[in-house]
Amino acid sequence: MGKVYENSAPSETTVYEWIKRFKAGWEDIEDDHRSGRPFTSISEETVAAAQAIVDADRRVPVEIVAHQLGISDGSAYSILTDRLGLSKLSVRWVPKALREDHSAQR
């Protein structure tokens, strides 16, 4: 196989795994079906919870939001900046752009 396929040949371990599966009665050459997209920590519930945390204290650090939600710092930052449209100005989380409801409050 190495001479025919060169660098794209399956590894020896993979070939042995195939042999083991076929001996055990495996008849399909396709991969097993998987349940779909893997679980992600950025859900509507975590976004709403992050919004509530920031509404309670605009000075809350990303690390605290992540710890309270039980997610990574990167996921918490992504929720705050991408999903909620916030940016850190000085020490406060503020909206990136004024929305109509903000300009009405002026």
C-alpha positions as a Markdown table, in Angstrom:
| # | Residue | x | y | z |
|---|---|---|---|---|
| 1 | Met | 0.0 | 0.0 | 0.0 |
| 2 | Gly | 2.9 | 2.3 | 0.8 |
| 3 | Lys | 4.3 | 2.0 | -2.8 |
| 4 | Val | 0.9 | 2.7 | -4.4 |
| 5 | Tyr | -0.5 | 5.4 | -2.1 |
| 6 | Glu | 2.8 | 6.8 | -0.8 |
| 7 | Asn | 2.0 | 9.6 | 1.7 |
| 8 | Ser | -1.8 | 9.2 | 1.6 |
| 9 | Ala | -1.7 | 5.5 | 2.7 |
| 10 | Pro | -3.4 | 4.7 | 6.0 |
| 11 | Ser | -1.2 | 4.0 | 8.9 |
| 12 | Glu | -0.4 | 0.5 | 10.0 |
| 13 | Thr | -2.4 | 1.0 | 13.2 |
| 14 | Thr | -5.5 | 2.0 | 11.1 |
| 15 | Val | -5.1 | -1.1 | 8.9 |
| 16 | Tyr | -4.9 | -3.4 | 12.0 |
| 17 | Glu | -8.0 | -1.7 | 13.4 |
| 18 | Trp | -9.9 | -2.4 | 10.2 |
| 19 | Ile | -8.8 | -6.0 | 10.2 |
| 20 | Lys | -10.0 | -6.4 | 13.8 |
| 21 | Arg | -13.4 | -4.8 | 13.0 |
| 22 | Phe | -14.0 | -7.0 | 9.9 |
| 23 | Lys | -13.1 | -10.1 | 11.9 |
| 24 | Ala | -15.7 | -9.0 | 14.5 |
| 25 | Gly | -18.4 | -8.8 | 11.9 |
| 26 | Trp | -18.2 | -5.2 | 10.7 |
| 27 | Glu | -19.5 | -5.1 | 7.2 |
| 28 | Asp | -19.9 | -1.4 | 6.4 |
| 29 | Ile | -16.9 | 0.6 | 5.2 |
| 30 | Glu | -18.5 | 3.9 | 6.3 |
| 31 | Asp | -17.8 | 5.6 | 9.7 |
| 32 | Asp | -20.2 | 5.1 | 12.5 |
| 33 | His | -23.0 | 7.7 | 12.7 |
| 34 | Arg | -22.3 | 10.4 | 15.2 |
| 35 | Ser | -24.8 | 12.6 | 17.1 |
| 36 | Gly | -23.9 | 15.8 | 15.2 |
| 37 | Arg | -22.3 | 18.9 | 16.3 |
| 38 | Pro | -20.3 | 18.7 | 19.5 |
| 39 | Phe | -21.6 | 20.5 | 22.6 |
| 40 | Thr | -20.7 | 24.1 | 22.8 |
| 41 | Ser | -20.8 | 26.4 | 25.9 |
| 42 | Ile | -22.2 | 29.3 | 23.9 |
| 43 | Ser | -26.0 | 28.6 | 24.2 |
| 44 | Glu | -28.9 | 31.0 | 24.6 |
| 45 | Glu | -29.0 | 30.2 | 28.3 |
| 46 | Thr | -25.4 | 31.1 | 28.9 |
| 47 | Val | -25.8 | 34.3 | 26.8 |
| 48 | Ala | -28.8 | 35.3 | 28.9 |
| 49 | Ala | -26.9 | 34.5 | 32.1 |
| 50 | Ala | -23.9 | 36.5 | 31.0 |
| 51 | Gln | -26.2 | 39.4 | 30.2 |
| 52 | Ala | -27.6 | 39.3 | 33.7 |
| 53 | Ile | -24.1 | 39.2 | 35.2 |
| 54 | Val | -23.0 | 42.2 | 33.3 |
| 55 | Asp | -26.2 | 44.1 | 33.9 |
| 56 | Ala | -25.7 | 43.6 | 37.7 |
| 57 | Asp | -22.1 | 44.8 | 37.5 |
| 58 | Arg | -20.6 | 46.5 | 34.4 |
| 59 | Arg | -17.1 | 46.2 | 35.9 |
| 60 | Val | -17.1 | 42.5 | 36.1 |
| 61 | Pro | -14.0 | 40.9 | 34.6 |
| 62 | Val | -14.2 | 38.2 | 31.9 |
| 63 | Glu | -12.7 | 35.6 | 34.3 |
| 64 | Ile | -15.5 | 36.1 | 36.9 |
| 65 | Val | -18.1 | 35.7 | 34.2 |
| 66 | Ala | -16.5 | 32.6 | 32.9 |
| 67 | His | -16.1 | 31.2 | 36.5 |
| 68 | Gln | -19.8 | 31.9 | 37.3 |
| 69 | Leu | -21.0 | 30.3 | 34.1 |
| 70 | Gly | -18.6 | 27.4 | 34.3 |
| 71 | Ile | -17.1 | 28.1 | 30.8 |
| 72 | Ser | -13.7 | 29.0 | 29.5 |
| 73 | Asp | -12.5 | 32.6 | 29.5 |
| 74 | Gly | -12.4 | 32.6 | 25.7 |
| 75 | Ser | -16.1 | 31.5 | 25.5 |
| 76 | Ala | -17.1 | 34.1 | 28.0 |
| 77 | Tyr | -15.2 | 36.8 | 26.1 |
| 78 | Ser | -16.8 | 35.6 | 22.8 |
| 79 | Ile | -20.3 | 35.9 | 24.4 |
| 80 | Leu | -19.6 | 39.4 | 25.7 |
| 81 | Thr | -18.1 | 40.8 | 22.6 |
| 82 | Asp | -19.7 | 38.9 | 19.7 |
| 83 | Arg | -23.1 | 37.9 | 21.0 |
| 84 | Leu | -23.9 | 40.8 | 23.3 |
| 85 | Gly | -22.0 | 43.4 | 21.3 |
| 86 | Leu | -20.1 | 44.8 | 24.3 |
| 87 | Ser | -16.6 | 46.1 | 24.5 |
| 88 | Lys | -14.4 | 47.0 | 27.5 |
| 89 | Leu | -14.0 | 50.7 | 27.9 |
| 90 | Ser | -11.7 | 51.6 | 30.8 |
| 91 | Val | -13.1 | 49.0 | 33.3 |
| 92 | Arg | -16.7 | 48.9 | 32.2 |
| 93 | Trp | -18.5 | 46.8 | 29.6 |
| 94 | Val | -20.4 | 49.1 | 27.3 |
| 95 | Pro | -22.3 | 48.6 | 24.0 |
| 96 | Lys | -20.0 | 48.8 | 20.9 |
| 97 | Ala | -22.5 | 51.0 | 19.1 |
| 98 | Leu | -25.5 | 52.9 | 20.4 |
| 99 | Arg | -28.8 | 51.3 | 19.6 |
| 100 | Glu | -32.1 | 53.1 | 19.2 |
| 101 | Asp | -33.1 | 52.4 | 22.8 |
| 102 | His | -29.9 | 53.9 | 24.0 |
| 103 | Ser | -30.3 | 57.1 | 22.0 |
| 104 | Ala | -33.9 | 57.4 | 23.3 |
| 105 | Gln | -32.6 | 57.5 | 26.8 |
| 106 | Arg | -30.4 | 60.6 | 26.1 |
